[in-house]
Amino acid sequence: MTLTADDVNKIAHLARLGIDKEDVDSYAKDLSGMLELMTQMGELDATGVEPMAHPLDQVQRLRPDVVTEADQRGHFQAIAPQVEDSLYLVPKVIE
């Protein structure tokens, strides 16, 4: 799939991105190349290939699940405009 300058401008508008006019053709070429690569990858036979979350077979380092801060809910809710059953009450905004 080849993108035109109009396609790039439309995408930039939808994404609320400002693109200089002299860069539009370069973006169109780069984005078209990426789409072509995705098309080629979609045509590959991936039977027998297991999905993976990360390209390297590593274990994620996790921190211990311990409380590191004191409970200050009462302090914060004391200054809230409205609280009921330890929940903050807010005005209804959608009817």
DOTI-849662 format. One record per residue (C-alpha): residue in one letter; x, y, z; residue number from 1. Coordinates in nm, 4 decimals. Each point is the difference from the previous one (the first is absolute). Last residue first. Example, Ala and Ser with C-alpha at 12.3 -4.5 7.8 and 13.67 -1.06 7.14 Angstrom:
residues 2
<s,<1.3670,-0.1060,0.7140>,2> <a,<-0.1370,-0.3440,0.0660>,1> 
END
This chain:
residues 95
<e,<-2.7716,1.2549,3.2933>,95> <i,<0.3751,0.0377,-0.0059>,94> <v,<0.1935,0.2303,0.2364>,93> <k,<-0.1244,-0.1196,0.3399>,92> <p,<0.1823,0.1880,0.2745>,91> <v,<0.2728,-0.1876,0.1875>,90> <l,<-0.0080,-0.2047,0.3195>,89> <y,<0.3339,-0.1354,0.1236>,88> <l,<-0.0300,-0.3414,0.1604>,87> <s,<0.0846,-0.0959,0.3610>,86> <d,<-0.3652,-0.0877,0.0708>,85> <e,<-0.1084,0.3479,-0.1139>,84> <v,<0.2260,0.2964,-0.0734>,83> <q,<-0.0863,0.3496,-0.1242>,82> <p,<0.2123,0.3167,-0.0250>,81> <a,<0.3321,-0.1779,0.0635>,80> <i,<0.2255,0.1438,0.2746>,79> <a,<-0.0508,-0.2834,0.2478>,78> <q,<0.0169,-0.2492,-0.2882>,77> <f,<0.3699,0.0674,-0.0475>,76> <h,<0.0895,-0.0466,0.3679>,75> <g,<-0.2230,-0.3044,0.0380>,74> <r,<0.1519,-0.1607,-0.3093>,73> <q,<0.3582,0.0530,0.1219>,72> <d,<0.1082,-0.3646,0.0255>,71> <a,<0.3801,0.0045,0.0393>,70> <e,<0.2182,-0.0655,-0.3004>,69> <t,<0.2257,-0.2904,-0.1037>,68> <v,<-0.2448,-0.2906,0.0206>,67> <v,<0.1623,-0.3195,-0.1241>,66> <d,<-0.0267,-0.1925,-0.3261>,65> <p,<0.3723,-0.0595,-0.0541>,64> <r,<0.1344,0.1447,-0.3234>,63> <l,<-0.0142,-0.2020,-0.3172>,62> <r,<0.2735,-0.0712,-0.2509>,61> <q,<-0.1563,-0.1508,-0.3098>,60> <v,<0.1355,-0.3384,-0.0970>,59> <q,<0.1817,-0.0126,-0.3303>,58> <d,<-0.0420,-0.1912,-0.3248>,57> <l,<0.0852,0.2880,-0.2316>,56> <p,<-0.2438,0.1018,-0.2738>,55> <h,<-0.2620,0.0961,0.2597>,54> <a,<-0.3651,-0.0943,0.0466>,53> <m,<0.0184,-0.3080,-0.2173>,52> <p,<-0.2401,-0.1767,-0.2307>,51> <e,<0.1014,-0.3563,-0.0926>,50> <v,<0.1008,-0.0651,-0.3593>,49> <g,<-0.1348,-0.3355,-0.1182>,48> <t,<-0.1870,0.1529,-0.2911>,47> <a,<0.1338,0.3466,-0.0757>,46> <d,<-0.0075,-0.0165,-0.3808>,45> <l,<0.0908,0.3484,-0.1212>,44> <e,<-0.2555,0.2120,-0.1885>,43> <g,<-0.0637,0.2308,0.2960>,42> <m,<0.3715,0.0791,0.0218>,41> <q,<0.0017,0.1152,-0.3625>,40> <t,<-0.3040,0.2227,0.0599>,39> <m,<0.1604,0.1451,0.3134>,38> <l,<0.3164,0.0771,-0.2001>,37> <e,<-0.2079,0.1706,-0.2694>,36> <l,<-0.1739,0.2079,0.2655>,35> <m,<0.3359,0.1084,0.1390>,34> <g,<0.1294,0.0933,-0.3452>,33> <s,<-0.3157,0.2009,-0.0693>,32> <l,<0.0523,0.1844,0.3288>,31> <d,<0.3580,0.0906,-0.0954>,30> <k,<-0.0894,0.1160,-0.3541>,29> <a,<-0.3004,0.2032,0.1165>,28> <y,<0.2041,0.1537,0.2817>,27> <s,<0.2697,0.1078,-0.2482>,26> <d,<-0.2643,0.1466,-0.2310>,25> <v,<-0.1574,0.1949,0.2878>,24> <d,<0.3297,0.1465,0.1272>,23> <e,<0.0010,0.3127,-0.2228>,22> <k,<-0.3516,0.0888,0.1151>,21> <d,<0.1036,0.0040,0.3660>,20> <i,<-0.2074,-0.2358,0.2116>,19> <g,<-0.2102,0.1036,0.2997>,18> <l,<-0.1632,-0.2954,0.1669>,17> <r,<-0.3617,-0.0111,0.1180>,16> <a,<-0.0173,-0.3757,-0.0564>,15> <l,<-0.2972,0.0451,-0.2344>,14> <h,<0.1740,0.2915,-0.1729>,13> <a,<0.3258,-0.1942,-0.0361>,12> <i,<-0.1894,-0.2951,-0.1472>,11> <k,<-0.1753,0.2287,-0.2500>,10> <n,<0.3282,0.1685,-0.0934>,9> <v,<0.1650,-0.3390,-0.0483>,8> <d,<-0.2866,-0.1216,-0.2175>,7> <d,<0.0121,0.3195,-0.2083>,6> <a,<0.3749,-0.0482,-0.0525>,5> <t,<-0.0738,-0.3454,-0.1357>,4> <l,<0.0373,-0.3320,0.1756>,3> <t,<0.1006,-0.3140,-0.1848>,2> <m,<-0.1405,-0.3347,0.1027>,1> 
END
